[in-house]
Amino acid sequence: MGRAFEYRKAAKEKRWDKMSKVFPRLSKAITVAAKDGIDPDMNPKLRSAIQNAKSENMPKDNIEAAIKRASGKDSSLITEISYEGKGPHGSLIFIDTATDNNTRTVANIRNYFNKNGGQPLDNGSLEFMFGRKAVFELIKSDDIDVEELELELIDAGLEELKIDDEKIVIYGDFASFGELSHSLSDRGIDVVKSSLQRIPNSTVTLSEEQMQDVDKLIDKIEDDEDVLAVYTNIE
């Protein structure tokens, strides 16, 4: 019984640790998106941020509070900034942040790179190494005719559709994010997650030992409260 209790306690602590990192990040993403409009039907970016928050079981009250903060004076101080750098073993890293203090954020990001075998780069250095794509993740279902869906979404900006045993992933140009989002919604298709992602144009394959070095750097970056997303060129 003692071991079972300790296991449940450890599992609960792990869940809370994840929530303590994920929820603030999701809240900030919602607030930033809501600055462009608080109606999810008219603001695809906000609808996406809300979908992603719900997929992580973020409480409704937290979501509503994050939207409300967009109308507060403090929200005007939050800006979206991207950072770029080289990681260990030929890895490239692209970081999206939302911050109310760029001086603090850039100092932190540079520190993570310099102390973990990486090198910060000037903004724009990796711009042509990554393509920005609109990405939508759906649960695979017998109710979805994949071939028909693919044909219907081409006019909305679909570039690629991938399927595995559990999910369908739709890729389109980042400028087509809103149109693809509305097309899926109009067809009554539930989107689990959607986002604007940076997809590497080419990738590198690293050994398990090399990945440990890269993971150490990425873990430091992802723990920063200003970081929204981290992308790499690792296969």
C-alpha positions as CSV (number, residue, x, y, z in Angstrom):
1,M,0.0,0.0,0.0
2,G,2.9,2.3,0.8
3,R,4.4,1.8,-2.7
4,A,1.0,2.4,-4.4
5,F,0.6,5.6,-2.4
6,E,4.1,6.8,-3.4
7,Y,3.4,6.0,-7.0
8,R,0.2,8.0,-7.0
9,K,1.9,10.8,-5.2
10,A,4.7,10.9,-7.8
11,A,2.3,10.7,-10.7
12,K,0.3,13.6,-9.2
13,E,3.4,15.7,-8.7
14,K,4.4,15.0,-12.3
15,R,1.0,16.2,-13.6
16,W,1.3,19.4,-11.5
17,D,4.8,20.0,-12.6
18,K,3.7,19.8,-16.3
19,M,0.7,22.0,-15.6
20,S,2.9,24.6,-13.8
21,K,4.9,24.9,-17.0
22,V,2.3,24.4,-19.8
23,F,-0.6,26.4,-18.5
24,P,1.2,29.7,-18.2
25,R,2.5,29.2,-21.7
26,L,-0.9,28.4,-23.1
27,S,-2.4,31.4,-21.2
28,K,0.1,33.8,-22.8
29,A,-0.5,32.4,-26.2
30,I,-4.3,33.0,-25.7
31,T,-3.7,36.5,-24.5
32,V,-1.4,37.4,-27.4
33,A,-3.9,35.9,-29.9
34,A,-6.8,37.7,-28.3
35,K,-5.2,41.1,-28.9
36,D,-6.3,40.7,-32.5
37,G,-9.9,40.1,-31.5
38,I,-11.7,38.2,-28.7
39,D,-14.2,36.4,-30.9
40,P,-12.7,32.9,-31.8
41,D,-15.0,32.7,-34.8
42,M,-13.5,35.8,-36.3
43,N,-9.9,35.1,-35.0
44,P,-8.5,31.8,-36.2
45,K,-5.3,32.3,-34.2
46,L,-7.3,32.7,-31.0
47,R,-9.5,29.7,-31.9
48,S,-6.3,27.7,-32.3
49,A,-4.9,28.8,-29.0
50,I,-8.1,27.8,-27.2
51,Q,-8.2,24.4,-28.9
52,N,-4.6,23.8,-27.8
53,A,-5.4,24.8,-24.3
54,K,-8.4,22.5,-24.2
55,S,-6.3,19.6,-25.5
56,E,-4.1,20.0,-22.4
57,N,-7.2,20.0,-20.2
58,M,-6.8,23.7,-19.2
59,P,-9.8,24.8,-17.2
60,K,-12.4,27.0,-18.8
61,D,-11.9,29.7,-16.2
62,N,-8.2,29.9,-17.0
63,I,-9.0,30.3,-20.7
64,E,-11.5,33.1,-20.1
65,A,-9.1,34.9,-17.8
66,A,-6.4,34.8,-20.5
67,I,-8.8,36.2,-23.1
68,K,-9.8,39.0,-20.6
69,R,-6.2,39.9,-20.0
70,A,-5.9,40.9,-23.7
71,S,-8.0,44.0,-23.0
72,G,-5.8,45.0,-20.0
73,K,-3.1,47.6,-20.2
74,D,-0.4,45.1,-19.4
75,S,-1.1,43.1,-22.6
76,S,0.1,45.9,-24.8
77,L,3.6,45.3,-23.4
78,I,3.7,41.7,-24.6
79,T,5.4,41.3,-27.9
80,E,6.1,38.2,-30.0
81,I,9.8,37.8,-30.8
82,S,11.8,34.9,-32.4
83,Y,15.3,33.8,-31.7
84,E,17.7,31.6,-33.6
85,G,20.8,29.6,-32.7
86,K,23.1,26.7,-33.4
87,G,22.9,23.7,-31.0
88,P,25.4,20.9,-30.4
89,H,26.3,18.5,-33.3
90,G,25.0,20.6,-36.2
91,S,21.5,21.1,-34.7
92,L,19.6,24.3,-35.5
93,I,17.1,25.8,-33.2
94,F,14.3,28.3,-33.8
95,I,12.5,29.8,-30.8
96,D,9.2,31.7,-30.6
97,T,8.6,33.8,-27.5
98,A,6.1,36.2,-26.1
99,T,7.6,38.6,-23.6
100,D,7.0,41.9,-21.8
101,N,10.8,42.4,-21.3
102,N,12.9,41.7,-24.4
103,T,16.1,42.6,-22.5
104,R,15.5,39.8,-20.0
105,T,14.4,37.3,-22.6
106,V,17.3,37.8,-25.0
107,A,19.8,37.6,-22.1
108,N,18.2,34.3,-21.0
109,I,18.2,32.8,-24.5
110,R,21.8,33.7,-25.1
111,N,22.8,32.3,-21.7
112,Y,21.2,29.0,-22.5
113,F,23.0,28.6,-25.8
114,N,26.4,29.8,-24.4
115,K,26.3,27.5,-21.4
116,N,25.0,24.4,-23.2
117,G,27.3,23.9,-26.2
118,G,25.4,26.2,-28.6
119,Q,25.7,29.6,-30.2
120,P,23.1,32.3,-30.5
121,L,22.6,33.7,-34.0
122,D,21.4,37.0,-35.4
123,N,17.7,37.1,-36.3
124,G,17.1,36.0,-39.9
125,S,20.1,33.7,-40.0
126,L,17.9,30.6,-40.2
127,E,15.0,32.1,-42.1
128,F,15.7,30.1,-45.2
129,M,16.4,26.9,-43.3
130,F,12.8,26.6,-42.0
131,G,9.5,27.0,-43.7
132,R,6.5,28.4,-41.8
133,K,3.5,26.1,-42.1
134,A,-0.1,26.0,-40.8
135,V,-0.5,22.6,-39.1
136,F,-3.7,20.9,-38.0
137,E,-4.0,17.6,-36.1
138,L,-7.2,15.6,-36.4
139,I,-8.1,12.3,-34.7
140,K,-8.3,9.6,-37.4
141,S,-11.9,8.4,-37.7
142,D,-14.1,6.3,-40.0
143,D,-16.3,9.3,-40.3
144,I,-13.6,11.2,-42.2
145,D,-13.2,10.4,-45.9
146,V,-9.5,11.3,-46.2
147,E,-9.4,11.4,-50.0
148,E,-12.5,13.6,-50.2
149,L,-11.2,15.9,-47.4
150,E,-7.9,16.3,-49.2
151,L,-9.6,17.3,-52.4
152,E,-11.9,19.7,-50.6
153,L,-9.1,21.5,-48.7
154,I,-6.8,22.0,-51.7
155,D,-8.6,25.3,-52.6
156,A,-8.2,26.4,-48.9
157,G,-4.4,26.0,-49.1
158,L,-3.7,22.4,-48.3
159,E,-0.1,21.4,-49.3
160,E,0.2,18.0,-47.7
161,L,-1.8,15.5,-45.7
162,K,-0.2,12.7,-43.6
163,I,-1.9,9.8,-41.9
164,D,-0.8,7.3,-39.2
165,D,-2.7,4.8,-37.1
166,E,-4.2,7.4,-34.8
167,K,-4.2,10.9,-36.4
168,I,-4.4,12.9,-39.6
169,V,-2.0,15.9,-39.9
170,I,-2.7,18.6,-42.4
171,Y,0.0,21.0,-43.6
172,G,-0.6,24.3,-45.5
173,D,1.2,27.6,-46.1
174,F,1.1,29.8,-43.0
175,A,-0.9,32.4,-44.9
176,S,-3.6,29.8,-45.4
177,F,-4.0,29.2,-41.6
178,G,-7.3,31.1,-41.3
179,E,-8.9,29.7,-44.5
180,L,-8.0,26.1,-43.6
181,S,-9.2,26.6,-40.0
182,H,-12.6,27.9,-41.3
183,S,-12.9,25.1,-43.9
184,L,-12.4,22.4,-41.3
185,S,-14.8,24.1,-38.9
186,D,-17.5,24.5,-41.7
187,R,-17.2,20.7,-42.3
188,G,-17.8,20.0,-38.6
189,I,-14.4,18.4,-38.2
190,D,-12.9,18.6,-34.7
191,V,-9.3,19.8,-34.6
192,V,-7.3,18.5,-31.7
193,K,-4.4,20.9,-32.2
194,S,-3.5,23.6,-34.7
195,S,-0.6,25.9,-34.9
196,L,1.8,27.9,-37.1
197,Q,5.0,25.8,-37.0
198,R,8.5,26.2,-38.4
199,I,9.3,23.1,-40.4
200,P,13.0,22.4,-41.3
201,N,13.7,22.3,-45.0
202,S,16.4,19.6,-44.3
203,T,17.1,17.5,-41.2
204,V,20.1,16.0,-39.4
205,T,20.1,12.6,-37.7
206,L,21.9,12.4,-34.3
207,S,23.0,9.5,-32.2
208,E,21.4,8.9,-28.8
209,E,24.5,10.3,-27.1
210,Q,24.4,13.4,-29.2
211,M,20.7,13.9,-28.6
212,Q,21.4,14.0,-24.8
213,D,23.5,17.1,-25.4
214,V,20.8,18.7,-27.6
215,D,18.1,17.8,-25.1
216,K,19.9,19.5,-22.3
217,L,19.9,22.8,-24.2
218,I,16.3,22.4,-25.4
219,D,15.1,21.6,-21.9
220,K,16.7,24.8,-20.6
221,I,15.0,26.8,-23.3
222,E,11.6,25.2,-22.9
223,D,11.6,25.9,-19.2
224,D,11.8,29.6,-19.8
225,E,8.4,31.2,-19.0
226,D,8.6,33.5,-22.1
227,V,9.1,30.6,-24.6
228,L,6.1,29.6,-26.6
229,A,7.6,27.0,-28.9
230,V,10.9,25.5,-29.9
231,Y,11.7,24.0,-33.4
232,T,14.8,22.1,-34.5
233,N,16.1,20.5,-37.7
234,I,16.6,17.1,-36.0
235,E,15.1,14.1,-37.7
